[in-house]
Amino acid sequence: MEITTTKKFTEEQSQIALFAKALGHPARVKILQYLFESKTCVCGDIVEEIGLAQSTISQHLKELKKIGLIQGTVEGTSVCYCIDTENWIKMKNMMNEFFNQDITKTECC
């Protein structure tokens, strides 16, 4: 994206788009649901639970971590993952505000 194009969008618009992209793959949604259900940091169980290849899971975890929805800590030779509560709440608030916009009835279409 060109610099001039990115200036056309607010930081909030860009952030909403990044969150939507992160949630735009069913494997990432399943990973997040699994982490919520676990209610604890998860080390190594994700591949077995999700049923995808280790490399695929690693890529999805990388994307979720990059956007800040999960965090990972190294414990020995494995990485343990959990929901990043602060960023999850931030995303929920932004997405709720975006989706709670009311549609005003207009004479359109």
Backbone as JSON Lines, residues from 0, in Angstrom:
{"i":0,"aa":"M","n":[0.83,-1.17,0.0],"ca":[0.0,0.0,0.0],"c":[0.88,1.24,0.0]}
{"i":1,"aa":"E","n":[0.52,2.2,-0.81],"ca":[1.3,3.43,-0.88],"c":[1.06,4.27,0.37]}
{"i":2,"aa":"I","n":[2.01,5.14,0.66],"ca":[1.89,6.02,1.81],"c":[0.66,6.91,1.68]}
{"i":3,"aa":"T","n":[0.4,7.42,0.48],"ca":[-0.75,8.3,0.29],"c":[-2.06,7.56,0.53]}
{"i":4,"aa":"T","n":[-2.11,6.28,0.22],"ca":[-3.32,5.49,0.43],"c":[-3.58,5.29,1.92]}
{"i":5,"aa":"T","n":[-2.53,4.99,2.69],"ca":[-2.72,4.73,4.11],"c":[-3.17,5.98,4.86]}
{"i":6,"aa":"K","n":[-2.86,7.15,4.37],"ca":[-3.28,8.38,5.03],"c":[-4.77,8.65,4.82]}
{"i":7,"aa":"K","n":[-5.39,7.9,3.94],"ca":[-6.82,8.08,3.69],"c":[-7.67,7.43,4.77]}
{"i":8,"aa":"F","n":[-7.07,6.6,5.61],"ca":[-7.81,5.86,6.62],"c":[-7.33,6.24,8.01]}
{"i":9,"aa":"T","n":[-8.26,6.25,8.95],"ca":[-7.87,6.54,10.33],"c":[-7.19,5.32,10.92]}
{"i":10,"aa":"E","n":[-6.53,5.53,12.05],"ca":[-5.9,4.43,12.77],"c":[-6.95,3.4,13.17]}
{"i":11,"aa":"E","n":[-8.1,3.88,13.61],"ca":[-9.19,2.96,14.02],"c":[-9.69,2.13,12.84]}
{"i":12,"aa":"Q","n":[-9.86,2.75,11.69],"ca":[-10.3,2.0,10.5],"c":[-9.29,0.92,10.13]}
{"i":13,"aa":"S","n":[-8.04,1.26,10.18],"ca":[-6.99,0.28,9.88],"c":[-6.97,-0.84,10.91]}
{"i":14,"aa":"Q","n":[-7.16,-0.51,12.18],"ca":[-7.16,-1.51,13.24],"c":[-8.35,-2.46,13.11]}
{"i":15,"aa":"I","n":[-9.53,-1.93,12.83],"ca":[-10.71,-2.77,12.62],"c":[-10.47,-3.73,11.47]}
{"i":16,"aa":"A","n":[-9.88,-3.24,10.39],"ca":[-9.6,-4.1,9.24],"c":[-8.61,-5.21,9.61]}
{"i":17,"aa":"L","n":[-7.61,-4.9,10.41],"ca":[-6.64,-5.91,10.84],"c":[-7.3,-6.97,11.73]}
{"i":18,"aa":"F","n":[-8.16,-6.53,12.65],"ca":[-8.87,-7.49,13.49],"c":[-9.77,-8.39,12.64]}
{"i":19,"aa":"A","n":[-10.47,-7.78,11.69],"ca":[-11.36,-8.57,10.83],"c":[-10.57,-9.58,10.01]}
{"i":20,"aa":"K","n":[-9.41,-9.17,9.53],"ca":[-8.56,-10.09,8.77],"c":[-8.1,-11.25,9.65]}
{"i":21,"aa":"A","n":[-7.73,-10.95,10.88],"ca":[-7.28,-12.0,11.8],"c":[-8.39,-13.0,12.08]}
{"i":22,"aa":"L","n":[-9.63,-12.53,12.14],"ca":[-10.77,-13.41,12.39],"c":[-11.33,-14.0,11.1]}
{"i":23,"aa":"G","n":[-10.72,-13.67,9.98],"ca":[-11.24,-14.07,8.68],"c":[-10.89,-15.48,8.25]}
{"i":24,"aa":"H","n":[-10.27,-16.26,9.09],"ca":[-9.94,-17.64,8.74],"c":[-10.51,-18.56,9.82]}
{"i":25,"aa":"P","n":[-11.24,-19.61,9.42],"ca":[-11.86,-20.48,10.42],"c":[-10.87,-21.16,11.37]}
{"i":26,"aa":"A","n":[-9.67,-21.42,10.91],"ca":[-8.67,-22.04,11.8],"c":[-8.3,-21.09,12.93]}
{"i":27,"aa":"R","n":[-8.21,-19.81,12.64],"ca":[-7.88,-18.83,13.69],"c":[-9.03,-18.7,14.67]}
{"i":28,"aa":"V","n":[-10.25,-18.72,14.16],"ca":[-11.41,-18.68,15.04],"c":[-11.41,-19.9,15.96]}
{"i":29,"aa":"K","n":[-11.13,-21.06,15.4],"ca":[-11.09,-22.3,16.19],"c":[-9.99,-22.25,17.24]}
{"i":30,"aa":"I","n":[-8.84,-21.73,16.87],"ca":[-7.73,-21.59,17.83],"c":[-8.14,-20.69,18.99]}
{"i":31,"aa":"L","n":[-8.74,-19.55,18.67],"ca":[-9.18,-18.62,19.72],"c":[-10.23,-19.28,20.62]}
{"i":32,"aa":"Q","n":[-11.19,-19.98,20.01],"ca":[-12.21,-20.66,20.82],"c":[-11.56,-21.7,21.73]}
{"i":33,"aa":"Y","n":[-10.6,-22.43,21.22],"ca":[-9.91,-23.43,22.04],"c":[-9.18,-22.79,23.21]}
{"i":34,"aa":"L","n":[-8.52,-21.67,22.96],"ca":[-7.81,-20.97,24.03],"c":[-8.79,-20.45,25.09]}
{"i":35,"aa":"F","n":[-9.95,-19.96,24.66],"ca":[-10.96,-19.52,25.62],"c":[-11.5,-20.69,26.44]}
{"i":36,"aa":"E","n":[-11.77,-21.79,25.78],"ca":[-12.3,-22.97,26.48],"c":[-11.28,-23.54,27.47]}
{"i":37,"aa":"S","n":[-10.0,-23.44,27.14],"ca":[-8.96,-24.0,28.0],"c":[-8.81,-23.23,29.3]}
{"i":38,"aa":"K","n":[-9.09,-21.94,29.27],"ca":[-9.0,-21.07,30.45],"c":[-7.62,-21.1,31.1]}
{"i":39,"aa":"T","n":[-6.62,-21.46,30.33],"ca":[-5.25,-21.5,30.84],"c":[-4.32,-21.4,29.63]}
{"i":40,"aa":"C","n":[-3.05,-21.2,29.88],"ca":[-2.1,-21.22,28.78],"c":[-2.02,-22.63,28.2]}
{"i":41,"aa":"V","n":[-1.91,-22.71,26.9],"ca":[-1.89,-24.01,26.21],"c":[-0.51,-24.21,25.61]}
{"i":42,"aa":"C","n":[0.09,-25.33,25.94],"ca":[1.41,-25.68,25.43],"c":[1.32,-26.97,24.62]}
{"i":43,"aa":"G","n":[1.4,-26.89,23.33],"ca":[1.52,-28.09,22.51],"c":[0.24,-28.83,22.18]}
{"i":44,"aa":"D","n":[-0.86,-28.58,22.86],"ca":[-2.1,-29.3,22.59],"c":[-2.84,-28.78,21.36]}
{"i":45,"aa":"I","n":[-2.46,-27.64,20.87],"ca":[-3.22,-26.98,19.82],"c":[-3.26,-27.8,18.54]}
{"i":46,"aa":"V","n":[-2.15,-28.38,18.14],"ca":[-2.1,-29.15,16.89],"c":[-3.06,-30.33,16.98]}
{"i":47,"aa":"E","n":[-3.03,-31.06,18.07],"ca":[-3.93,-32.2,18.24],"c":[-5.38,-31.76,18.27]}
{"i":48,"aa":"E","n":[-5.67,-30.68,18.95],"ca":[-7.05,-30.21,19.1],"c":[-7.62,-29.66,17.78]}
{"i":49,"aa":"I","n":[-6.84,-28.91,17.05],"ca":[-7.32,-28.28,15.82],"c":[-7.31,-29.26,14.66]}
{"i":50,"aa":"G","n":[-6.32,-30.15,14.63],"ca":[-6.28,-31.16,13.58],"c":[-5.66,-30.71,12.27]}
{"i":51,"aa":"L","n":[-4.84,-29.68,12.33],"ca":[-4.11,-29.22,11.14],"c":[-2.62,-29.48,11.36]}
{"i":52,"aa":"A","n":[-1.86,-29.36,10.3],"ca":[-0.41,-29.58,10.38],"c":[0.24,-28.56,11.31]}
{"i":53,"aa":"Q","n":[1.32,-28.97,11.95],"ca":[2.05,-28.09,12.86],"c":[2.44,-26.78,12.18]}
{"i":54,"aa":"S","n":[2.91,-26.87,10.94],"ca":[3.34,-25.65,10.24],"c":[2.16,-24.7,9.99]}
{"i":55,"aa":"T","n":[1.0,-25.27,9.71],"ca":[-0.21,-24.45,9.48],"c":[-0.64,-23.78,10.78]}
{"i":56,"aa":"I","n":[-0.66,-24.54,11.85],"ca":[-1.03,-23.98,13.16],"c":[-0.04,-22.89,13.56]}
{"i":57,"aa":"S","n":[1.24,-23.13,13.33],"ca":[2.26,-22.14,13.67],"c":[2.04,-20.84,12.92]}
{"i":58,"aa":"Q","n":[1.68,-20.93,11.66],"ca":[1.43,-19.72,10.86],"c":[0.23,-18.94,11.41]}
{"i":59,"aa":"H","n":[-0.84,-19.67,11.75],"ca":[-2.03,-18.99,12.3],"c":[-1.73,-18.39,13.67]}
{"i":60,"aa":"L","n":[-0.99,-19.1,14.5],"ca":[-0.6,-18.55,15.8],"c":[0.24,-17.29,15.63]}
{"i":61,"aa":"K","n":[1.13,-17.31,14.66],"ca":[1.98,-16.15,14.37],"c":[1.11,-14.94,14.01]}
{"i":62,"aa":"E","n":[0.1,-15.15,13.17],"ca":[-0.79,-14.05,12.77],"c":[-1.59,-13.52,13.95]}
{"i":63,"aa":"L","n":[-2.12,-14.42,14.77],"ca":[-2.89,-13.99,15.94],"c":[-2.01,-13.26,16.95]}
{"i":64,"aa":"K","n":[-0.78,-13.7,17.07],"ca":[0.15,-13.03,17.99],"c":[0.56,-11.67,17.44]}
{"i":65,"aa":"K","n":[0.78,-11.6,16.13],"ca":[1.19,-10.34,15.5],"c":[0.12,-9.26,15.69]}
{"i":66,"aa":"I","n":[-1.14,-9.63,15.6],"ca":[-2.22,-8.66,15.78],"c":[-2.49,-8.38,17.26]}
{"i":67,"aa":"G","n":[-1.93,-9.24,18.14],"ca":[-2.03,-9.0,19.57],"c":[-3.2,-9.68,20.25]}
{"i":68,"aa":"L","n":[-3.91,-10.58,19.56],"ca":[-5.04,-11.25,20.2],"c":[-4.61,-12.37,21.12]}
{"i":69,"aa":"I","n":[-3.41,-12.92,20.89],"ca":[-2.88,-13.93,21.79],"c":[-1.46,-13.52,22.18]}
{"i":70,"aa":"Q","n":[-0.98,-14.14,23.22],"ca":[0.41,-13.94,23.63],"c":[1.03,-15.3,23.88]}
{"i":71,"aa":"G","n":[2.32,-15.36,23.69],"ca":[3.02,-16.62,23.88],"c":[4.22,-16.43,24.78]}
{"i":72,"aa":"T","n":[4.43,-17.41,25.63],"ca":[5.6,-17.4,26.5],"c":[6.36,-18.7,26.33]}
{"i":73,"aa":"V","n":[7.66,-18.61,26.34],"ca":[8.5,-19.79,26.17],"c":[8.65,-20.48,27.52]}
{"i":74,"aa":"E","n":[8.34,-21.78,27.53],"ca":[8.52,-22.6,28.72],"c":[9.29,-23.84,28.3]}
{"i":75,"aa":"G","n":[10.57,-23.85,28.62],"ca":[11.42,-24.96,28.19],"c":[11.58,-24.94,26.68]}
{"i":76,"aa":"T","n":[11.19,-26.03,26.05],"ca":[11.32,-26.12,24.59],"c":[10.02,-25.82,23.87]}
{"i":77,"aa":"S","n":[8.97,-25.46,24.6],"ca":[7.69,-25.18,23.94],"c":[7.25,-23.74,24.21]}
{"i":78,"aa":"V","n":[6.31,-23.3,23.39],"ca":[5.72,-21.99,23.57],"c":[4.28,-22.2,24.04]}
{"i":79,"aa":"C","n":[3.9,-21.52,25.09],"ca":[2.56,-21.63,25.64],"c":[1.77,-20.39,25.22]}
{"i":80,"aa":"Y","n":[0.53,-20.6,24.78],"ca":[-0.28,-19.5,24.27],"c":[-1.52,-19.3,25.12]}
{"i":81,"aa":"C","n":[-1.94,-18.03,25.19],"ca":[-3.19,-17.68,25.85],"c":[-3.73,-16.4,25.21]}
{"i":82,"aa":"I","n":[-4.98,-16.1,25.51],"ca":[-5.6,-14.88,25.0],"c":[-4.95,-13.68,25.68]}
{"i":83,"aa":"D","n":[-4.65,-12.65,24.89],"ca":[-4.16,-11.39,25.45],"c":[-5.4,-10.59,25.84]}
{"i":84,"aa":"T","n":[-5.74,-10.62,27.1],"ca":[-7.0,-10.05,27.59],"c":[-7.16,-8.59,27.24]}
{"i":85,"aa":"E","n":[-6.11,-7.81,27.42],"ca":[-6.19,-6.37,27.16],"c":[-6.52,-6.09,25.69]}
{"i":86,"aa":"N","n":[-5.82,-6.76,24.79],"ca":[-6.08,-6.54,23.37],"c":[-7.41,-7.14,22.92]}
{"i":87,"aa":"W","n":[-7.82,-8.25,23.55],"ca":[-9.12,-8.83,23.22],"c":[-10.23,-7.84,23.56]}
{"i":88,"aa":"I","n":[-10.14,-7.22,24.73],"ca":[-11.15,-6.24,25.14],"c":[-11.11,-5.03,24.2]}
{"i":89,"aa":"K","n":[-9.92,-4.61,23.83],"ca":[-9.79,-3.49,22.88],"c":[-10.49,-3.83,21.56]}
{"i":90,"aa":"M","n":[-10.25,-5.05,21.05],"ca":[-10.88,-5.46,19.8],"c":[-12.39,-5.52,19.95]}
{"i":91,"aa":"K","n":[-12.87,-6.12,21.05],"ca":[-14.31,-6.21,21.27],"c":[-14.96,-4.84,21.28]}
{"i":92,"aa":"N","n":[-14.34,-3.89,21.97],"ca":[-14.9,-2.54,22.05],"c":[-14.94,-1.88,20.67]}
{"i":93,"aa":"M","n":[-13.85,-2.0,19.93],"ca":[-13.81,-1.39,18.59],"c":[-14.84,-2.03,17.66]}
{"i":94,"aa":"M","n":[-14.9,-3.36,17.68],"ca":[-15.82,-4.06,16.79],"c":[-17.27,-3.83,17.2]}
{"i":95,"aa":"N","n":[-17.54,-3.79,18.51],"ca":[-18.89,-3.5,18.98],"c":[-19.35,-2.13,18.53]}
{"i":96,"aa":"E","n":[-18.47,-1.15,18.69],"ca":[-18.81,0.21,18.26],"c":[-19.08,0.24,16.76]}
{"i":97,"aa":"F","n":[-18.26,-0.46,16.0],"ca":[-18.43,-0.51,14.55],"c":[-19.75,-1.2,14.17]}
{"i":98,"aa":"F","n":[-20.02,-2.37,14.76],"ca":[-21.21,-3.14,14.4],"c":[-22.49,-2.6,15.01]}
{"i":99,"aa":"N","n":[-22.39,-1.78,16.03],"ca":[-23.58,-1.23,16.66],"c":[-24.05,0.08,16.02]}
{"i":100,"aa":"Q","n":[-23.45,0.45,14.92],"ca":[-23.94,1.62,14.21],"c":[-25.34,1.3,13.67]}
{"i":101,"aa":"D","n":[-26.26,2.21,13.87],"ca":[-27.61,1.99,13.4],"c":[-27.76,2.44,11.96]}
{"i":102,"aa":"I","n":[-28.53,1.68,11.25],"ca":[-28.84,2.04,9.86],"c":[-30.06,2.93,9.88]}
{"i":103,"aa":"T","n":[-29.91,4.09,9.32],"ca":[-31.02,5.02,9.22],"c":[-31.75,4.71,7.92]}
{"i":104,"aa":"K","n":[-33.04,4.57,8.02],"ca":[-33.84,4.27,6.83],"c":[-33.74,5.43,5.86]}
{"i":105,"aa":"T","n":[-33.31,5.11,4.66],"ca":[-33.2,6.13,3.61],"c":[-33.94,5.66,2.38]}
{"i":106,"aa":"E","n":[-34.14,6.55,1.5],"ca":[-34.78,6.22,0.22],"c":[-33.69,5.85,-0.77]}
{"i":107,"aa":"C","n":[-33.05,4.74,-0.52],"ca":[-31.95,4.3,-1.36],"c":[-32.2,2.86,-1.78]}
{"i":108,"aa":"C","n":[-31.94,2.57,-3.02],"ca":[-32.05,1.21,-3.57],"c":[-33.39,0.6,-3.29]}
